[in-house]
Amino acid sequence: MQINHASLPGAADSAALRTWAAQYRRFAEQECTDDPLYVAICRAIADTPELLALMQHAPGQQARPNLLLAALHERLLVGVPHALASYYPSCGGSRAPDAELPALLLDFASQEQPALIAHLRGRATQTNEVGRCVVLWPALNHIARWRDADRLALFDFGCSAGLNLGVEEYRYDYGVFQHGAPTPAPLLIACEWRGDAPAPRAAPWRLVARQGVDLAPVDVQDPAAVRWLQACLWPHDRVRAERLAQAVSLARKAAYPLRQAADGLAVLEQWLAELPAGVQPVLLNSWVLAYFDAPTLALHRERVAGLMRRHGLLWLSAEALALRPPALAQPPLPQDYQPGSSSLWTLQWADAGGALQQQALAWSHPHGRWLQWLALPP
């Protein structure tokens, strides 16, 4: 097989190549361990300078392995003919990773270089994982019981397509019990409930207001935009793909309110000011804070703290352990803990004196496969 190396980007700075190679190896070891194809692809990219050099086209905090993985996946989902598709279950393939994969990957990248570079320059990772609602629902239920609030308002910061704004429309099967929307619900999401925490008692709450904000919100009416969401999924996980398709179908009918904004907290402040009295507002972010550099994250925390003090806002955050609230002690780790495969859900608020308080609510798989509840019942 003749591979056109010449069309790929030239060699980047050697230090940058080493940094990107380490990122891909770490991604293979910690973050995509459930997908053998992505493990193999990440290792192949880490060993191929021409592929690593593509990363020079991704700006700042978006220069992460999952962006290039999604760009490759999107070109196959659009129907570009190539033998690489035979490895992707999402494209009908069933071939296991083998010795030919690295060469085919390089050939495909050479063939699709202009489109890949366009994705890397202009796209952002947009994993709108509705599986996280298996934690979001009990978290909102916990808030409703604790605050004695039957009317909640949800603001999704980094909302992607806003699918998590439909949290109360889905039903959740935790194995030993179910909660959420009454049966038959249009979407049933399965989750393994771990640990000794009892099933939460349902509180009579409802969302009376909801809003999503994103740098580049996904229009569920746009097939190309939805295809990018599909491309951000792991190609072997057909359950997630079907779940996404069902949630997108519901969102097309519901038309959840989404805003594009560079300053999402300014949108949040205006939204808070317009809420009816007696409504408990909740700010949600899930796997968003990792895209902030240190000064931006510090400013973000400071601004949200002000909103918690002025508006009674509760901050619900699902992020990596290292991004928990600074004053929150590390809770006991879940079984088989891996940094890239475990979300820590935390809740923050301001007390009557304005002091910030924090609580660890739960551990979960980033895609909602399992949940270990930590918070005591209110």
C-alpha positions as MATLAB code, in Angstrom:
seq = 'MQINHASLPGAADSAALRTWAAQYRRFAEQECTDDPLYVAICRAIADTPELLALMQHAPGQQARPNLLLAALHERLLVGVPHALASYYPSCGGSRAPDAELPALLLDFASQEQPALIAHLRGRATQTNEVGRCVVLWPALNHIARWRDADRLALFDFGCSAGLNLGVEEYRYDYGVFQHGAPTPAPLLIACEWRGDAPAPRAAPWRLVARQGVDLAPVDVQDPAAVRWLQACLWPHDRVRAERLAQAVSLARKAAYPLRQAADGLAVLEQWLAELPAGVQPVLLNSWVLAYFDAPTLALHRERVAGLMRRHGLLWLSAEALALRPPALAQPPLPQDYQPGSSSLWTLQWADAGGALQQQALAWSHPHGRWLQWLALPP';
ca = [
       0.000    0.000    0.000;
       1.318    3.411   -0.965;
       0.782    6.022    1.723;
       0.871    9.703    0.833;
       2.898   11.122    3.700;
       3.620   14.307    1.816;
       0.116   15.707    2.216;
       0.235   15.563    6.003;
       1.530   18.497    8.076;
       5.251   18.901    8.459;
       7.028   17.958   11.634;
       6.032   20.127   14.561;
       8.352   21.132   17.367;
       9.828   17.974   18.875;
       8.859   18.997   22.412;
       5.261   19.495   21.264;
       5.280   16.088   19.609;
       6.480   14.456   22.838;
       3.778   16.258   24.820;
       1.023   15.169   22.432;
       2.357   11.609   22.348;
       2.183   11.471   26.136;
      -1.392   12.782   26.024;
      -2.454   10.051   23.616;
      -0.787    7.316   25.655;
      -2.450    8.627   28.808;
      -5.807    8.790   27.009;
      -5.392    5.148   25.985;
      -4.461    4.090   29.514;
      -7.020    6.116   31.484;
      -9.861    7.575   29.450;
     -10.910    5.258   26.614;
     -10.122    1.914   28.184;
     -13.647    0.663   27.410;
     -13.055    0.946   23.661;
     -10.265   -1.322   22.306;
     -10.339    0.454   18.952;
      -9.665    3.857   20.495;
      -6.944    2.380   22.687;
      -5.233    1.034   19.559;
      -5.741    4.249   17.582;
      -4.374    6.409   20.400;
      -1.274    4.244   20.644;
      -0.815    4.375   16.871;
      -1.120    8.168   16.842;
       1.349    8.435   19.736;
       3.887    6.493   17.646;
       3.341    8.465   14.412;
       4.807   11.994   14.233;
       2.824   12.847   11.086;
      -0.455   12.180   12.922;
       0.674   13.961   16.071;
       1.538   17.005   13.962;
      -2.151   17.403   13.121;
      -2.629   18.586   16.695;
      -0.895   21.871   15.880;
      -4.141   22.924   14.183;
      -6.252   22.557   17.356;
      -6.430   25.745   19.437;
      -5.537   25.978   23.113;
      -7.576   23.836   25.464;
      -9.208   21.985   22.554;
      -5.883   20.344   21.630;
      -6.936   17.041   23.188;
      -6.998   13.494   21.822;
     -10.781   13.217   21.755;
     -11.022   16.102   19.252;
      -8.915   14.312   16.620;
     -10.678   11.025   17.395;
     -14.020   12.718   16.755;
     -12.750   14.326   13.542;
     -11.656   10.935   12.190;
     -14.945    9.364   13.269;
     -17.021   12.089   11.597;
     -15.365   11.536    8.214;
     -16.266    7.857    8.396;
     -19.825    8.563    9.560;
     -20.338   10.870    6.590;
     -19.609    7.867    4.364;
     -16.066    8.439    3.110;
     -15.062    5.065    1.613;
     -11.947    3.602    3.225;
     -10.820    0.324    4.752;
     -10.448    2.072    8.119;
     -14.249    1.931    8.441;
     -14.062   -1.847    8.823;
     -12.780   -1.316   12.405;
     -15.660    0.991   13.427;
     -18.833   -0.708   14.757;
     -20.598    2.650   14.322;
     -19.985    2.295   10.586;
     -20.963   -1.362   10.399;
     -17.434   -2.665   10.908;
     -16.448   -5.629   13.056;
     -12.700   -5.925   12.467;
     -10.611   -6.074   15.641;
      -7.540   -3.812   15.905;
      -4.584   -5.488   14.222;
      -1.151   -4.819   12.773;
      -2.583   -3.104    9.662;
      -4.509   -0.466   11.630;
      -1.681    2.127   11.997;
      -0.944    2.173    8.253;
      -4.617    2.426    7.343;
      -5.066    5.215    9.877;
      -2.187    7.196    8.405;
      -3.491    6.667    4.878;
      -6.972    7.831    5.852;
      -5.589   10.909    7.598;
      -3.579   11.741    4.494;
      -6.646   11.349    2.281;
      -8.911   13.416    4.558;
      -6.343   15.992    5.680;
      -8.265   19.176    4.660;
     -11.483   18.083    6.392;
      -9.610   16.907    9.488;
      -7.743   20.196    9.777;
     -11.003   22.121    9.375;
     -12.540   20.116   12.236;
      -9.497   20.623   14.448;
      -9.482   24.373   13.835;
     -13.206   25.001   14.054;
     -14.811   22.283   16.151;
     -14.970   21.593   19.878;
     -15.620   18.325   21.625;
     -19.372   18.152   22.122;
     -20.191   15.012   24.077;
     -23.765   15.635   25.176;
     -24.046   12.497   27.310;
     -27.618   12.051   28.568;
     -26.361    9.091   30.606;
     -25.240   11.705   33.137;
     -28.912   12.315   33.874;
     -28.876    9.128   35.972;
     -27.017   11.279   38.523;
     -28.603   14.593   37.650;
     -32.093   13.305   38.493;
     -31.273   12.094   42.047;
     -29.163   15.229   42.564;
     -32.128   17.470   41.722;
     -34.350   15.244   43.847;
     -31.881   15.633   46.734;
     -31.949   19.423   46.283;
     -35.756   19.506   46.211;
     -36.028   17.569   49.484;
     -33.224   19.498   51.189;
     -34.545   22.927   50.142;
     -38.200   21.910   50.452;
     -38.592   23.254   46.925;
     -41.084   21.884   44.447;
     -40.105   24.329   41.689;
     -36.566   24.150   40.324;
     -34.796   25.980   37.506;
     -31.851   24.378   35.692;
     -29.064   26.240   33.875;
     -26.726   23.966   31.890;
     -23.337   25.652   31.412;
     -21.609   24.046   28.430;
     -24.883   22.514   27.321;
     -23.888   21.209   23.872;
     -27.304   20.252   22.425;
     -29.092   20.822   25.744;
     -30.217   17.203   26.052;
     -29.701   17.157   29.833;
     -32.351   19.860   30.111;
     -34.873   17.073   29.516;
     -33.816   15.236   32.677;
     -37.334   14.820   34.069;
     -38.596   13.376   30.751;
     -36.397   10.267   31.053;
     -36.787    7.190   33.261;
     -33.853    5.613   35.114;
     -33.345    1.929   35.830;
     -30.831    1.438   38.662;
     -31.204   -2.340   38.743;
     -32.940   -2.693   42.104;
     -35.305    0.258   41.622;
     -36.443    2.806   39.039;
     -37.077    6.540   39.220;
     -37.764    9.462   36.934;
     -40.566    9.894   34.431;
     -43.555    7.551   34.753;
     -43.644    4.479   32.559;
     -43.823    4.146   29.667;
     -41.152    6.829   29.281;
     -39.791    7.664   25.821;
     -36.227    6.981   27.005;
     -35.098    4.473   29.656;
     -31.479    4.793   30.829;
     -29.883    1.911   32.724;
     -27.349    2.459   35.517;
     -25.726    0.221   38.130;
     -26.445    1.613   41.614;
     -23.379    0.866   43.746;
     -22.816    1.014   47.471;
     -25.120    0.874   50.471;
     -27.026    4.119   49.953;
     -30.775    3.487   49.870;
     -32.941    4.412   46.907;
     -33.796    8.126   47.081;
     -37.364    8.980   48.014;
     -38.961   10.908   45.191;
     -39.843   14.522   45.958;
     -42.659   16.340   44.097;
     -40.428   18.674   42.097;
     -40.567   19.949   38.545;
     -38.472   22.186   36.339;
     -40.309   25.448   35.747;
     -37.434   27.099   33.891;
     -34.425   25.824   32.008;
     -31.661   27.357   29.923;
     -28.549   26.102   28.191;
     -25.489   28.104   27.166;
     -22.477   27.042   25.128;
     -19.695   28.546   23.058;
     -21.116   26.562   20.122;
     -24.506   25.029   20.979;
     -25.596   22.117   18.801;
     -28.741   22.633   16.734;
     -30.608   19.320   16.911;
     -32.466   20.280   13.731;
     -29.153   20.302   11.788;
     -28.113   16.799   10.574;
     -24.442   17.789   10.267;
     -24.404   19.150   13.823;
     -26.033   15.982   15.146;
     -23.519   13.885   13.223;
     -20.736   15.709   15.086;
     -22.390   14.695   18.363;
     -22.431   11.113   17.116;
     -18.777   11.396   16.121;
     -17.851   12.399   19.678;
     -19.165    9.051   20.971;
     -16.968    5.988   21.285;
     -17.607    3.964   18.087;
     -18.149    0.610   19.830;
     -20.858    1.801   22.235;
     -24.086    1.258   20.352;
     -26.167    1.716   23.532;
     -24.933    5.307   23.853;
     -25.561    5.898   20.161;
     -29.161    4.702   20.393;
     -29.693    6.712   23.581;
     -28.386    9.828   21.843;
     -30.702    9.288   18.889;
     -33.717    8.982   21.203;
     -32.756   12.059   23.218;
     -32.207   14.115   20.053;
     -35.648   13.072   18.809;
     -37.210   14.289   22.063;
     -35.203   17.534   22.002;
     -36.372   18.319   18.481;
     -39.945   18.323   19.770;
     -39.208   20.084   23.069;
     -37.042   22.889   21.601;
     -35.075   23.522   24.798;
     -33.846   27.141   25.047;
     -30.147   27.392   24.169;
     -27.902   30.445   23.879;
     -24.548   30.885   22.185;
     -22.320   33.119   24.285;
     -18.663   33.707   24.980;
     -19.599   34.839   28.512;
     -22.022   32.207   29.761;
     -22.047   33.584   33.296;
     -23.391   36.908   32.030;
     -26.275   34.967   30.485;
     -26.725   33.112   33.768;
     -26.868   36.355   35.784;
     -29.555   37.808   33.519;
     -31.521   34.530   33.651;
     -31.373   34.481   37.459;
     -32.675   38.038   37.656;
     -35.704   37.091   35.552;
     -36.727   33.938   37.456;
     -40.042   34.041   39.341;
     -39.924   34.269   43.112;
     -39.853   30.998   45.009;
     -37.938   29.068   42.354;
     -34.689   27.319   43.335;
     -32.033   27.875   40.632;
     -29.373   25.232   39.938;
     -26.248   25.709   37.831;
     -24.983   22.510   36.187;
     -21.671   21.801   34.496;
     -20.384   18.367   33.543;
     -16.841   17.794   32.238;
     -16.480   21.461   31.302;
     -13.981   22.924   33.775;
     -11.062   20.944   32.354;
     -11.149   23.257   29.344;
     -10.349   26.322   31.488;
      -6.809   27.399   32.165;
      -5.943   28.174   35.791;
      -6.599   31.958   35.758;
      -9.895   31.529   33.877;
     -11.046   28.818   36.274;
     -10.203   30.966   39.302;
     -12.203   33.872   37.871;
     -15.087   31.532   37.006;
     -15.233   30.240   40.585;
     -15.163   33.794   41.938;
     -17.999   34.956   39.704;
     -20.179   31.932   40.478;
     -19.562   32.488   44.189;
     -20.987   35.984   43.802;
     -24.081   34.603   42.078;
     -24.553   32.034   44.838;
     -24.459   34.800   47.452;
     -26.737   37.213   45.584;
     -29.292   34.844   44.080;
     -29.331   31.709   46.259;
     -27.904   29.752   43.334;
     -26.825   26.155   43.912;
     -23.815   24.940   41.908;
     -23.969   21.299   40.819;
     -20.720   20.183   39.230;
     -19.663   16.855   37.692;
     -15.954   16.932   37.000;
     -12.715   15.074   37.598;
     -11.576   14.722   41.204;
      -8.841   17.344   40.766;
     -11.477   19.942   39.826;
     -13.606   19.553   42.950;
     -14.307   22.673   45.031;
     -11.003   23.805   46.574;
     -12.279   23.555   50.177;
     -13.821   20.102   49.758;
     -11.873   17.198   51.230;
     -11.339   14.230   48.954;
     -14.145   11.705   49.505;
     -13.387    7.970   49.564;
     -12.567    6.785   46.060;
     -14.938    4.399   44.283;
     -13.872    0.899   43.380;
     -11.638    0.640   40.306;
     -11.110    4.406   40.378;
      -9.453    5.864   37.279;
      -8.909    9.632   36.876;
     -10.455    9.805   33.406;
     -13.266    7.339   34.062;
     -14.848    8.679   37.249;
     -16.923   11.814   37.761;
     -17.233   13.440   41.170;
     -20.573   15.223   41.608;
     -20.446   18.077   44.080;
     -22.877   20.685   45.349;
     -21.923   24.206   46.469;
     -23.966   26.997   48.007;
     -23.656   30.116   50.151;
     -25.024   29.973   53.684;
     -26.982   32.763   55.364;
     -23.758   34.560   56.256;
     -22.365   34.319   52.737;
     -19.796   31.614   53.509;
     -19.418   28.997   50.786;
     -20.353   25.407   51.654;
     -19.583   22.233   49.739;
     -20.882   18.670   49.655;
     -19.838   15.572   47.730;
     -22.991   14.028   46.286;
     -21.861   11.048   44.234;
     -19.290    9.273   42.145;
     -20.274    8.060   38.711;
     -18.966    6.751   35.432;
     -18.659    9.749   33.063;
     -21.322    8.217   30.811;
     -23.599    7.077   33.636;
     -22.897    3.344   33.578;
     -22.688    3.267   37.376;
     -23.462    5.545   40.296;
     -22.228    5.500   43.876;
     -24.248    7.901   46.016;
     -22.379    9.672   48.835;
     -24.698   12.310   50.325;
     -26.803   11.570   53.381;
     -30.561   11.828   52.839;
     -31.877   15.334   53.641;
];
